[in-house]
Amino acid sequence: MHVELTAGEREVVRWARVGRLATIGEDNGPHVVPVSPVLDGDLLLFATDEESVKVRNLRRNPHVALVFDDYLEDWGRLRTIMVRGPARVLDHGPEWVRVRDLLYRKFAQYEELSPIEPGRSVIVEVEIEGVSESGA
């Protein structure tokens, strides 16, 4: 069941430079790592090494959560958005190339410092099926 982000949630997620991705490890425990995602319509996408722990985890169990937070010293203005849903791995094809270009546009560092390359990198697509927000 797909869930749409509100306009406010969309803005926070769209401009976020980092989100914290939670996957379920082989031992059924959480594995949480930062990722640099891009919002494309109603999908969250990020690139990673195809041999990464997060990819191995989501191939076993595609259910993930991503947390985005806007931390401010004024705690009355803190904001956290968590999205949940199934993840799918893209390892080649026109959609892979299109999303790589979106990631390169948002994160200029990728191309020079951590190129997203076929055969080495995958793109993970997360369908948003649940959203919760606190703060603001």
Secondary structure, 3 states (H helix, E strand, C coil): CCCCCCHHHHHHHHHCCCEEEEEECCCCCEEEEEECCEEECCEEEEEEECCCHHHHHHHHCCEEEEEEEECCCCHHHCEEEEEEEEEEEECCCHHHHHHHHHHHHHCCHHHHHCCCCCCCEEEEEEECCEEEEEEC
